[in-house]
Amino acid sequence: MSWMNTFLAKLFLACLLFPGAALADDQLWALLEKGGAVVLIRHAVTTPGAGDPPGFRLDDCATQRNLTDAGRRHAQRIGAEWRARKIPLERVLSSPWCRCIETAKLAFGGAEISQPLSNLFGRTENREAQVRALRELVAAKGKGNIVMVTHGSTIAALTGIHPGTGEMVILAQGAPAGRLSVPE
């Protein structure tokens, strides 16, 4: 079993056995200052609903649920907090859904599109293969932090954690996973 699979198994068990054991916000920001973490961010607030409207297309944002003005402001605040704290950022990846791309753009200036970060909500046909690809993506960490903007269902499938909109789930070797929020 790779270190990431072992880490994710321990993370899931720790969340079940010790739900209050997460690191405090200041500890998480300090962890991010060191670099080398993977940060999964659920996209910011969208128009109400679950999933996307019938017939949505990834190449047409008008057919998808998108960020609200409040979601756009929140994404900007997330990026401002990273810059104010001088958090090292090596790479930003995003799901191909418009709400994730826009969150990444507003917070970090843009992102590379990554298919493994695609929305898993209501899409079980390739779940196992996608989670495997996610594990590989997470395992390919670097010296700086790698941010992955994705969906709550995708983060939950990988970690067992169900983040709120705009919430970050921090994965770092040698530390318990943490959830970090920048106020809306």
Summary of the structure (lengths in Angstrom):
residues: 184
radius of gyration: 15.4
end to end distance: 38.7
largest distance: 43.5
contacts: 590
relative contact order: 0.24
helix: 43%
strand: 16%
